[in-house]
Amino acid sequence: MEEMKDAPVPEGEEPKSTVQIVEEVLLKSVKQSTFLTNVGLQSSRNNSRKATTEVFAHVRDLEQKLQRSELQADLVQEELAAIKMKAEESEAARDKEL
């Protein structure tokens, strides 16, 4: 996993998140059991893999939403600071007039 995390990122692409790296490793390293197939039962492996993929996709979506929320919060903080500065300037100008 460390090798995948430290691997160079091709130009124009975003680096893989930790969740994506873990997903790839799990999908590659988990071996498929043939027990259920051998005893005549359908394996739930495909359902499990699908569920795992859906969970990771949901986690990625939530991470992106969190990142957007953090950026919006930063913008609001900057706007608030600018408004405070303008208020202080106008208050100082008013005090000078008095």
Biopython code that builds the backbone (N, CA, C, O; Angstrom):
import numpy as np
from Bio.PDB.StructureBuilder import StructureBuilder

atoms = [
    (1, "MET", "N", (0.819, -1.182, 0.000)),
    (1, "MET", "CA", (0.000, 0.000, 0.000)),
    (1, "MET", "C", (0.868, 1.253, 0.000)),
    (1, "MET", "O", (0.546, 2.235, -0.668)),
    (2, "GLU", "N", (1.946, 1.218, 0.734)),
    (2, "GLU", "CA", (2.818, 2.387, 0.788)),
    (2, "GLU", "C", (3.392, 2.692, -0.589)),
    (2, "GLU", "O", (3.537, 3.855, -0.965)),
    (3, "GLU", "N", (3.723, 1.625, -1.351)),
    (3, "GLU", "CA", (4.264, 1.835, -2.694)),
    (3, "GLU", "C", (3.239, 2.522, -3.578)),
    (3, "GLU", "O", (3.581, 3.408, -4.360)),
    (4, "MET", "N", (1.971, 2.110, -3.455)),
    (4, "MET", "CA", (0.914, 2.704, -4.267)),
    (4, "MET", "C", (0.705, 4.171, -3.876)),
    (4, "MET", "O", (0.440, 5.019, -4.728)),
    (5, "LYS", "N", (0.827, 4.452, -2.593)),
    (5, "LYS", "CA", (0.615, 5.821, -2.115)),
    (5, "LYS", "C", (1.749, 6.736, -2.576)),
    (5, "LYS", "O", (1.519, 7.897, -2.915)),
    (6, "ASP", "N", (2.983, 6.202, -2.586)),
    (6, "ASP", "CA", (4.149, 7.002, -2.942)),
    (6, "ASP", "C", (4.433, 7.014, -4.437)),
    (6, "ASP", "O", (5.345, 7.708, -4.885)),
    (7, "ALA", "N", (3.661, 6.248, -5.221)),
    (7, "ALA", "CA", (3.892, 6.165, -6.663)),
    (7, "ALA", "C", (3.647, 7.534, -7.302)),
    (7, "ALA", "O", (2.757, 8.270, -6.877)),
    (8, "PRO", "N", (4.441, 7.873, -8.326)),
    (8, "PRO", "CA", (4.234, 9.168, -8.986)),
    (8, "PRO", "C", (2.877, 9.205, -9.679)),
    (8, "PRO", "O", (2.392, 8.195, -10.190)),
    (9, "VAL", "N", (2.284, 10.383, -9.685)),
    (9, "VAL", "CA", (0.965, 10.568, -10.285)),
    (9, "VAL", "C", (1.143, 11.095, -11.701)),
    (9, "VAL", "O", (1.849, 12.082, -11.906)),
    (10, "PRO", "N", (0.508, 10.447, -12.688)),
    (10, "PRO", "CA", (0.614, 10.952, -14.061)),
    (10, "PRO", "C", (0.074, 12.377, -14.158)),
    (10, "PRO", "O", (-0.845, 12.756, -13.432)),
    (11, "GLU", "N", (0.656, 13.155, -15.059)),
    (11, "GLU", "CA", (0.277, 14.552, -15.186)),
    (11, "GLU", "C", (-1.191, 14.666, -15.593)),
    (11, "GLU", "O", (-1.658, 13.955, -16.483)),
    (12, "GLY", "N", (-1.898, 15.556, -14.937)),
    (12, "GLY", "CA", (-3.307, 15.774, -15.243)),
    (12, "GLY", "C", (-4.259, 14.918, -14.427)),
    (12, "GLY", "O", (-5.474, 15.075, -14.539)),
    (13, "GLU", "N", (-3.738, 14.024, -13.616)),
    (13, "GLU", "CA", (-4.571, 13.169, -12.782)),
    (13, "GLU", "C", (-4.380, 13.540, -11.317)),
    (13, "GLU", "O", (-3.336, 14.056, -10.918)),
    (14, "GLU", "N", (-5.418, 13.264, -10.525)),
    (14, "GLU", "CA", (-5.325, 13.515, -9.093)),
    (14, "GLU", "C", (-4.728, 12.292, -8.407)),
    (14, "GLU", "O", (-4.930, 11.169, -8.869)),
    (15, "PRO", "N", (-3.997, 12.489, -7.315)),
    (15, "PRO", "CA", (-3.469, 11.323, -6.596)),
    (15, "PRO", "C", (-4.614, 10.527, -5.981)),
    (15, "PRO", "O", (-5.659, 11.076, -5.631)),
    (16, "LYS", "N", (-4.395, 9.229, -5.858)),
    (16, "LYS", "CA", (-5.419, 8.355, -5.285)),
    (16, "LYS", "C", (-5.527, 8.614, -3.788)),
    (16, "LYS", "O", (-4.532, 8.822, -3.095)),
    (17, "SER", "N", (-6.769, 8.593, -3.317)),
    (17, "SER", "CA", (-6.980, 8.767, -1.887)),
    (17, "SER", "C", (-6.634, 7.469, -1.170)),
    (17, "SER", "O", (-6.504, 6.417, -1.796)),
    (18, "THR", "N", (-6.490, 7.553, 0.124)),
    (18, "THR", "CA", (-6.194, 6.370, 0.928)),
    (18, "THR", "C", (-7.291, 5.329, 0.767)),
    (18, "THR", "O", (-7.013, 4.131, 0.717)),
    (19, "VAL", "N", (-8.535, 5.782, 0.686)),
    (19, "VAL", "CA", (-9.668, 4.867, 0.537)),
    (19, "VAL", "C", (-9.559, 4.100, -0.784)),
    (19, "VAL", "O", (-9.803, 2.894, -0.821)),
    (20, "GLN", "N", (-9.195, 4.792, -1.864)),
    (20, "GLN", "CA", (-9.054, 4.132, -3.156)),
    (20, "GLN", "C", (-7.929, 3.104, -3.131)),
    (20, "GLN", "O", (-8.057, 2.023, -3.705)),
    (21, "ILE", "N", (-6.850, 3.435, -2.477)),
    (21, "ILE", "CA", (-5.715, 2.512, -2.400)),
    (21, "ILE", "C", (-6.106, 1.265, -1.616)),
    (21, "ILE", "O", (-5.803, 0.148, -2.036)),
    (22, "VAL", "N", (-6.775, 1.448, -0.482)),
    (22, "VAL", "CA", (-7.217, 0.307, 0.326)),
    (22, "VAL", "C", (-8.191, -0.552, -0.472)),
    (22, "VAL", "O", (-8.132, -1.780, -0.417)),
    (23, "GLU", "N", (-9.084, 0.095, -1.211)),
    (23, "GLU", "CA", (-10.049, -0.646, -2.023)),
    (23, "GLU", "C", (-9.327, -1.533, -3.041)),
    (23, "GLU", "O", (-9.667, -2.706, -3.196)),
    (24, "GLU", "N", (-8.342, -0.978, -3.727)),
    (24, "GLU", "CA", (-7.597, -1.748, -4.721)),
    (24, "GLU", "C", (-6.870, -2.927, -4.084)),
    (24, "GLU", "O", (-6.894, -4.041, -4.609)),
    (25, "VAL", "N", (-6.225, -2.672, -2.951)),
    (25, "VAL", "CA", (-5.480, -3.744, -2.278)),
    (25, "VAL", "C", (-6.426, -4.853, -1.835)),
    (25, "VAL", "O", (-6.129, -6.034, -2.015)),
    (26, "LEU", "N", (-7.563, -4.475, -1.256)),
    (26, "LEU", "CA", (-8.523, -5.488, -0.808)),
    (26, "LEU", "C", (-9.056, -6.313, -1.971)),
    (26, "LEU", "O", (-9.183, -7.533, -1.866)),
    (27, "LEU", "N", (-9.366, -5.651, -3.071)),
    (27, "LEU", "CA", (-9.900, -6.372, -4.213)),
    (27, "LEU", "C", (-8.871, -7.318, -4.823)),
    (27, "LEU", "O", (-9.233, -8.363, -5.365)),
    (28, "LYS", "N", (-7.597, -6.960, -4.739)),
    (28, "LYS", "CA", (-6.550, -7.808, -5.304)),
    (28, "LYS", "C", (-6.133, -8.939, -4.354)),
    (28, "LYS", "O", (-5.834, -10.047, -4.799)),
    (29, "SER", "N", (-6.115, -8.657, -3.058)),
    (29, "SER", "CA", (-5.529, -9.610, -2.131)),
    (29, "SER", "C", (-6.509, -10.626, -1.550)),
    (29, "SER", "O", (-6.083, -11.693, -1.105)),
    (30, "VAL", "N", (-7.803, -10.328, -1.541)),
    (30, "VAL", "CA", (-8.772, -11.240, -0.957)),
    (30, "VAL", "C", (-9.050, -12.355, -1.956)),
    (30, "VAL", "O", (-9.487, -12.102, -3.079)),
    (31, "LYS", "N", (-8.795, -13.577, -1.540)),
    (31, "LYS", "CA", (-8.976, -14.718, -2.427)),
    (31, "LYS", "C", (-10.423, -15.185, -2.372)),
    (31, "LYS", "O", (-11.080, -15.104, -1.334)),
    (32, "GLN", "N", (-10.908, -15.676, -3.513)),
    (32, "GLN", "CA", (-12.278, -16.138, -3.584)),
    (32, "GLN", "C", (-12.367, -17.547, -3.017)),
    (32, "GLN", "O", (-11.593, -18.432, -3.381)),
    (33, "SER", "N", (-13.321, -17.736, -2.123)),
    (33, "SER", "CA", (-13.547, -19.051, -1.537)),
    (33, "SER", "C", (-14.417, -19.878, -2.472)),
    (33, "SER", "O", (-15.384, -19.367, -3.038)),
    (34, "THR", "N", (-14.082, -21.136, -2.632)),
    (34, "THR", "CA", (-14.887, -22.011, -3.491)),
    (34, "THR", "C", (-15.748, -22.950, -2.668)),
    (34, "THR", "O", (-16.426, -23.810, -3.231)),
    (35, "PHE", "N", (-15.738, -22.809, -1.350)),
    (35, "PHE", "CA", (-16.491, -23.723, -0.486)),
    (35, "PHE", "C", (-17.975, -23.719, -0.828)),
    (35, "PHE", "O", (-18.558, -24.779, -1.057)),
    (36, "LEU", "N", (-18.590, -22.546, -0.867)),
    (36, "LEU", "CA", (-20.024, -22.477, -1.134)),
    (36, "LEU", "C", (-20.356, -23.039, -2.515)),
    (36, "LEU", "O", (-21.364, -23.725, -2.685)),
    (37, "THR", "N", (-19.524, -22.751, -3.478)),
    (37, "THR", "CA", (-19.748, -23.295, -4.816)),
    (37, "THR", "C", (-19.623, -24.812, -4.799)),
    (37, "THR", "O", (-20.414, -25.500, -5.444)),
    (38, "ASN", "N", (-18.650, -25.342, -4.079)),
    (38, "ASN", "CA", (-18.427, -26.784, -4.022)),
    (38, "ASN", "C", (-19.571, -27.525, -3.339)),
    (38, "ASN", "O", (-19.847, -28.675, -3.679)),
    (39, "VAL", "N", (-20.237, -26.890, -2.387)),
    (39, "VAL", "CA", (-21.343, -27.553, -1.701)),
    (39, "VAL", "C", (-22.680, -27.245, -2.361)),
    (39, "VAL", "O", (-23.731, -27.623, -1.843)),
    (40, "GLY", "N", (-22.647, -26.565, -3.494)),
    (40, "GLY", "CA", (-23.861, -26.329, -4.248)),
    (40, "GLY", "C", (-24.601, -25.056, -3.897)),
    (40, "GLY", "O", (-25.731, -24.857, -4.342)),
    (41, "LEU", "N", (-23.993, -24.202, -3.119)),
    (41, "LEU", "CA", (-24.629, -22.931, -2.772)),
    (41, "LEU", "C", (-23.965, -21.813, -3.554)),
    (41, "LEU", "O", (-22.777, -21.868, -3.873)),
    (42, "GLN", "N", (-24.754, -20.811, -3.850)),
    (42, "GLN", "CA", (-24.211, -19.678, -4.582)),
    (42, "GLN", "C", (-23.349, -18.840, -3.653)),
    (42, "GLN", "O", (-23.730, -18.568, -2.514)),
    (43, "SER", "N", (-22.215, -18.444, -4.133)),
    (43, "SER", "CA", (-21.315, -17.614, -3.347)),
    (43, "SER", "C", (-21.855, -16.194, -3.262)),
    (43, "SER", "O", (-22.362, -15.644, -4.240)),
    (44, "SER", "N", (-21.739, -15.620, -2.090)),
    (44, "SER", "CA", (-22.166, -14.228, -1.915)),
    (44, "SER", "C", (-20.992, -13.290, -2.134)),
    (44, "SER", "O", (-21.084, -12.097, -1.847)),
    (45, "ARG", "N", (-19.902, -13.818, -2.635)),
    (45, "ARG", "CA", (-18.693, -13.028, -2.861)),
    (45, "ARG", "C", (-18.963, -11.846, -3.777)),
    (45, "ARG", "O", (-18.522, -10.729, -3.508)),
    (46, "ASN", "N", (-19.691, -12.096, -4.862)),
    (46, "ASN", "CA", (-19.963, -10.999, -5.791)),
    (46, "ASN", "C", (-20.797, -9.924, -5.126)),
    (46, "ASN", "O", (-20.561, -8.735, -5.341)),
    (47, "ASN", "N", (-21.770, -10.324, -4.319)),
    (47, "ASN", "CA", (-22.579, -9.348, -3.600)),
    (47, "ASN", "C", (-21.724, -8.579, -2.609)),
    (47, "ASN", "O", (-21.885, -7.370, -2.446)),
    (48, "SER", "N", (-20.817, -9.282, -1.950)),
    (48, "SER", "CA", (-19.942, -8.645, -0.973)),
    (48, "SER", "C", (-19.026, -7.642, -1.656)),
    (48, "SER", "O", (-18.828, -6.535, -1.156)),
    (49, "ARG", "N", (-18.470, -8.024, -2.791)),
    (49, "ARG", "CA", (-17.574, -7.128, -3.523)),
    (49, "ARG", "C", (-18.345, -5.900, -3.995)),
    (49, "ARG", "O", (-17.847, -4.776, -3.920)),
    (50, "LYS", "N", (-19.569, -6.125, -4.483)),
    (50, "LYS", "CA", (-20.389, -5.011, -4.936)),
    (50, "LYS", "C", (-20.700, -4.073, -3.774)),
    (50, "LYS", "O", (-20.628, -2.852, -3.911)),
    (51, "ALA", "N", (-21.047, -4.659, -2.627)),
    (51, "ALA", "CA", (-21.347, -3.842, -1.449)),
    (51, "ALA", "C", (-20.114, -3.062, -1.007)),
    (51, "ALA", "O", (-20.214, -1.890, -0.646)),
    (52, "THR", "N", (-18.957, -3.710, -1.036)),
    (52, "THR", "CA", (-17.707, -3.041, -0.654)),
    (52, "THR", "C", (-17.432, -1.882, -1.594)),
    (52, "THR", "O", (-17.064, -0.794, -1.152)),
    (53, "THR", "N", (-17.608, -2.105, -2.875)),
    (53, "THR", "CA", (-17.382, -1.051, -3.860)),
    (53, "THR", "C", (-18.348, 0.102, -3.634)),
    (53, "THR", "O", (-17.963, 1.268, -3.722)),
    (54, "GLU", "N", (-19.606, -0.222, -3.340)),
    (54, "GLU", "CA", (-20.599, 0.826, -3.083)),
    (54, "GLU", "C", (-20.245, 1.617, -1.828)),
    (54, "GLU", "O", (-20.400, 2.838, -1.797)),
    (55, "VAL", "N", (-19.775, 0.935, -0.806)),
    (55, "VAL", "CA", (-19.391, 1.622, 0.432)),
    (55, "VAL", "C", (-18.220, 2.561, 0.167)),
    (55, "VAL", "O", (-18.229, 3.706, 0.619)),
    (56, "PHE", "N", (-17.215, 2.085, -0.561)),
    (56, "PHE", "CA", (-16.071, 2.934, -0.864)),
    (56, "PHE", "C", (-16.485, 4.127, -1.721)),
    (56, "PHE", "O", (-15.981, 5.233, -1.528)),
    (57, "ALA", "N", (-17.400, 3.909, -2.667)),
    (57, "ALA", "CA", (-17.885, 5.008, -3.496)),
    (57, "ALA", "C", (-18.613, 6.032, -2.624)),
    (57, "ALA", "O", (-18.459, 7.238, -2.815)),
    (58, "HIS", "N", (-19.400, 5.548, -1.673)),
    (58, "HIS", "CA", (-20.111, 6.447, -0.764)),
    (58, "HIS", "C", (-19.127, 7.221, 0.108)),
    (58, "HIS", "O", (-19.316, 8.413, 0.352)),
    (59, "VAL", "N", (-18.089, 6.556, 0.573)),
    (59, "VAL", "CA", (-17.064, 7.223, 1.391)),
    (59, "VAL", "C", (-16.367, 8.309, 0.572)),
    (59, "VAL", "O", (-16.133, 9.411, 1.069)),
    (60, "ARG", "N", (-16.038, 7.997, -0.679)),
    (60, "ARG", "CA", (-15.403, 8.995, -1.544)),
    (60, "ARG", "C", (-16.323, 10.201, -1.732)),
    (60, "ARG", "O", (-15.880, 11.349, -1.687)),
    (61, "ASP", "N", (-17.610, 9.921, -1.944)),
    (61, "ASP", "CA", (-18.589, 10.995, -2.119)),
    (61, "ASP", "C", (-18.645, 11.876, -0.875)),
    (61, "ASP", "O", (-18.657, 13.103, -0.977)),
    (62, "LEU", "N", (-18.679, 11.248, 0.295)),
    (62, "LEU", "CA", (-18.719, 12.008, 1.543)),
    (62, "LEU", "C", (-17.446, 12.824, 1.745)),
    (62, "LEU", "O", (-17.498, 13.953, 2.232)),
    (63, "GLU", "N", (-16.297, 12.249, 1.368)),
    (63, "GLU", "CA", (-15.035, 12.994, 1.482)),
    (63, "GLU", "C", (-15.060, 14.231, 0.594)),
    (63, "GLU", "O", (-14.604, 15.301, 0.997)),
    (64, "GLN", "N", (-15.599, 14.080, -0.627)),
    (64, "GLN", "CA", (-15.680, 15.222, -1.534)),
    (64, "GLN", "C", (-16.624, 16.291, -0.988)),
    (64, "GLN", "O", (-16.339, 17.485, -1.083)),
    (65, "LYS", "N", (-17.749, 15.859, -0.417)),
    (65, "LYS", "CA", (-18.684, 16.817, 0.161)),
    (65, "LYS", "C", (-18.043, 17.554, 1.334)),
    (65, "LYS", "O", (-18.217, 18.763, 1.486)),
    (66, "LEU", "N", (-17.307, 16.824, 2.155)),
    (66, "LEU", "CA", (-16.616, 17.449, 3.285)),
    (66, "LEU", "C", (-15.602, 18.475, 2.794)),
    (66, "LEU", "O", (-15.497, 19.569, 3.347)),
    (67, "GLN", "N", (-14.870, 18.118, 1.768)),
    (67, "GLN", "CA", (-13.865, 19.023, 1.221)),
    (67, "GLN", "C", (-14.530, 20.300, 0.683)),
    (67, "GLN", "O", (-14.038, 21.405, 0.909)),
    (68, "ARG", "N", (-15.658, 20.135, -0.033)),
    (68, "ARG", "CA", (-16.379, 21.302, -0.539)),
    (68, "ARG", "C", (-16.891, 22.165, 0.618)),
    (68, "ARG", "O", (-16.823, 23.393, 0.553)),
    (69, "SER", "N", (-17.400, 21.529, 1.670)),
    (69, "SER", "CA", (-17.902, 22.267, 2.830)),
    (69, "SER", "C", (-16.781, 23.054, 3.492)),
    (69, "SER", "O", (-16.975, 24.199, 3.898)),
    (70, "GLU", "N", (-15.614, 22.443, 3.601)),
    (70, "GLU", "CA", (-14.480, 23.132, 4.210)),
    (70, "GLU", "C", (-14.063, 24.338, 3.375)),
    (70, "GLU", "O", (-13.730, 25.390, 3.921)),
    (71, "LEU", "N", (-14.082, 24.185, 2.040)),
    (71, "LEU", "CA", (-13.741, 25.314, 1.169)),
    (71, "LEU", "C", (-14.771, 26.435, 1.311)),
    (71, "LEU", "O", (-14.412, 27.612, 1.352)),
    (72, "GLN", "N", (-16.045, 26.068, 1.386)),
    (72, "GLN", "CA", (-17.090, 27.076, 1.567)),
    (72, "GLN", "C", (-16.928, 27.786, 2.907)),
    (72, "GLN", "O", (-17.105, 29.001, 2.997)),
    (73, "ALA", "N", (-16.594, 27.032, 3.936)),
    (73, "ALA", "CA", (-16.390, 27.643, 5.254)),
    (73, "ALA", "C", (-15.228, 28.626, 5.215)),
    (73, "ALA", "O", (-15.299, 29.696, 5.820)),
    (74, "ASP", "N", (-14.161, 28.273, 4.509)),
    (74, "ASP", "CA", (-13.020, 29.182, 4.378)),
    (74, "ASP", "C", (-13.435, 30.470, 3.670)),
    (74, "ASP", "O", (-13.039, 31.562, 4.079)),
    (75, "LEU", "N", (-14.234, 30.340, 2.605)),
    (75, "LEU", "CA", (-14.692, 31.527, 1.880)),
    (75, "LEU", "C", (-15.561, 32.414, 2.760)),
    (75, "LEU", "O", (-15.432, 33.638, 2.730)),
    (76, "VAL", "N", (-16.437, 31.810, 3.534)),
    (76, "VAL", "CA", (-17.300, 32.580, 4.436)),
    (76, "VAL", "C", (-16.455, 33.305, 5.477)),
    (76, "VAL", "O", (-16.733, 34.457, 5.809)),
    (77, "GLN", "N", (-15.429, 32.639, 5.993)),
    (77, "GLN", "CA", (-14.545, 33.278, 6.978)),
    (77, "GLN", "C", (-13.835, 34.479, 6.371)),
    (77, "GLN", "O", (-13.696, 35.515, 7.021)),
    (78, "GLU", "N", (-13.383, 34.345, 5.120)),
    (78, "GLU", "CA", (-12.714, 35.462, 4.452)),
    (78, "GLU", "C", (-13.678, 36.621, 4.245)),
    (78, "GLU", "O", (-13.316, 37.778, 4.461)),
    (79, "GLU", "N", (-14.908, 36.316, 3.826)),
    (79, "GLU", "CA", (-15.905, 37.359, 3.631)),
    (79, "GLU", "C", (-16.222, 38.061, 4.957)),
    (79, "GLU", "O", (-16.351, 39.285, 5.003)),
    (80, "LEU", "N", (-16.343, 37.288, 6.011)),
    (80, "LEU", "CA", (-16.621, 37.852, 7.328)),
    (80, "LEU", "C", (-15.496, 38.777, 7.777)),
    (80, "LEU", "O", (-15.752, 39.847, 8.328)),
    (81, "ALA", "N", (-14.264, 38.370, 7.546)),
    (81, "ALA", "CA", (-13.120, 39.207, 7.913)),
    (81, "ALA", "C", (-13.142, 40.520, 7.125)),
    (81, "ALA", "O", (-12.844, 41.580, 7.677)),
    (82, "ALA", "N", (-13.494, 40.454, 5.838)),
    (82, "ALA", "CA", (-13.554, 41.661, 5.018)),
    (82, "ALA", "C", (-14.660, 42.596, 5.516)),
    (82, "ALA", "O", (-14.473, 43.812, 5.569)),
    (83, "ILE", "N", (-15.800, 42.030, 5.874)),
    (83, "ILE", "CA", (-16.906, 42.840, 6.383)),
    (83, "ILE", "C", (-16.522, 43.503, 7.697)),
    (83, "ILE", "O", (-16.819, 44.678, 7.917)),
    (84, "LYS", "N", (-15.857, 42.742, 8.578)),
    (84, "LYS", "CA", (-15.422, 43.318, 9.858)),
    (84, "LYS", "C", (-14.456, 44.471, 9.638)),
    (84, "LYS", "O", (-14.531, 45.496, 10.316)),
    (85, "MET", "N", (-13.537, 44.293, 8.671)),
    (85, "MET", "CA", (-12.556, 45.331, 8.399)),
    (85, "MET", "C", (-13.250, 46.589, 7.885)),
    (85, "MET", "O", (-12.911, 47.698, 8.300)),
    (86, "LYS", "N", (-14.221, 46.424, 6.982)),
    (86, "LYS", "CA", (-14.952, 47.579, 6.468)),
    (86, "LYS", "C", (-15.731, 48.268, 7.587)),
    (86, "LYS", "O", (-15.793, 49.497, 7.627)),
    (87, "ALA", "N", (-16.318, 47.503, 8.483)),
    (87, "ALA", "CA", (-17.068, 48.077, 9.603)),
    (87, "ALA", "C", (-16.145, 48.878, 10.510)),
    (87, "ALA", "O", (-16.500, 49.967, 10.963)),
    (88, "GLU", "N", (-14.968, 48.339, 10.772)),
    (88, "GLU", "CA", (-14.008, 49.049, 11.619)),
    (88, "GLU", "C", (-13.542, 50.339, 10.949)),
    (88, "GLU", "O", (-13.385, 51.365, 11.610)),
    (89, "GLU", "N", (-13.320, 50.285, 9.624)),
    (89, "GLU", "CA", (-12.890, 51.477, 8.899)),
    (89, "GLU", "C", (-13.970, 52.561, 8.925)),
    (89, "GLU", "O", (-13.680, 53.737, 9.141)),
    (90, "SER", "N", (-15.210, 52.148, 8.704)),
    (90, "SER", "CA", (-16.286, 53.145, 8.705)),
    (90, "SER", "C", (-16.511, 53.701, 10.110)),
    (90, "SER", "O", (-16.848, 54.876, 10.259)),
    (91, "GLU", "N", (-16.331, 52.882, 11.133)),
    (91, "GLU", "CA", (-16.456, 53.349, 12.507)),
    (91, "GLU", "C", (-15.341, 54.330, 12.833)),
    (91, "GLU", "O", (-15.571, 55.341, 13.497)),
    (92, "ALA", "N", (-14.130, 54.032, 12.365)),
    (92, "ALA", "CA", (-13.010, 54.943, 12.601)),
    (92, "ALA", "C", (-13.244, 56.264, 11.879)),
    (92, "ALA", "O", (-12.938, 57.324, 12.426)),
    (93, "ALA", "N", (-13.775, 56.223, 10.673)),
    (93, "ALA", "CA", (-14.048, 57.450, 9.913)),
    (93, "ALA", "C", (-15.140, 58.261, 10.620)),
    (93, "ALA", "O", (-15.052, 59.487, 10.679)),
    (94, "ARG", "N", (-16.150, 57.602, 11.148)),
    (94, "ARG", "CA", (-17.211, 58.280, 11.860)),
    (94, "ARG", "C", (-16.673, 58.941, 13.131)),
    (94, "ARG", "O", (-17.033, 60.070, 13.462)),
    (95, "ASP", "N", (-15.793, 58.201, 13.841)),
    (95, "ASP", "CA", (-15.189, 58.775, 15.057)),
    (95, "ASP", "C", (-14.362, 60.007, 14.749)),
    (95, "ASP", "O", (-14.329, 60.936, 15.555)),
    (96, "LYS", "N", (-13.689, 60.043, 13.599)),
    (96, "LYS", "CA", (-12.893, 61.207, 13.212)),
    (96, "LYS", "C", (-13.790, 62.415, 12.960)),
    (96, "LYS", "O", (-13.442, 63.545, 13.301)),
    (97, "GLU", "N", (-14.938, 62.159, 12.364)),
    (97, "GLU", "CA", (-15.866, 63.251, 12.071)),
    (97, "GLU", "C", (-16.421, 63.866, 13.347)),
    (97, "GLU", "O", (-16.673, 65.069, 13.418)),
    (98, "LEU", "N", (-16.604, 63.026, 14.344)),
    (98, "LEU", "CA", (-17.149, 63.542, 15.598)),
    (98, "LEU", "C", (-16.058, 64.246, 16.370)),
    (98, "LEU", "O", (-16.305, 64.756, 17.463)),
]
sb = StructureBuilder()
sb.init_structure("model")
sb.init_model(0)
sb.init_chain("A")
sb.init_seg("    ")
for serial, (resi, resn, name, xyz) in enumerate(atoms, 1):
    if name == "N":
        sb.init_residue(resn, " ", resi, " ")
    sb.init_atom(name, np.array(xyz, "f"), 0.0, 1.0, " ", f" {name:<3s}", serial, name[0])
structure = sb.get_structure()
